[in-house]
């Protein structure tokens, strides 16, 4: 596996968007999938980069709710032979219950 940053959540959050970019695309017919993870488990908030695609975004109406103590991360499932490099991911959301 590859290195992965894990972020502890300190307030209630609704994460609803993921944006992924790569300095080098996966190439060929390769599909790389990036998934927002809640406590290490995949959620339904995901985006793919395919072939020559270097960026992608997905908005999930309703999003995924995180609560204090949860851990947020983004997992990558690289397609066979992926050439993707210099990958970055952003997630977007709002704080709930001010």
Secondary structure, DSSP 8 states (H G I E B T S, - for coil): -----EEE--S-EEEEEEEEEEEE---TT-EEEEEEEETTEEEEEEEEEETT--EEEEEEEEEEEE-TT-EEEEEEE--TT---EEEEEEEEEEE---
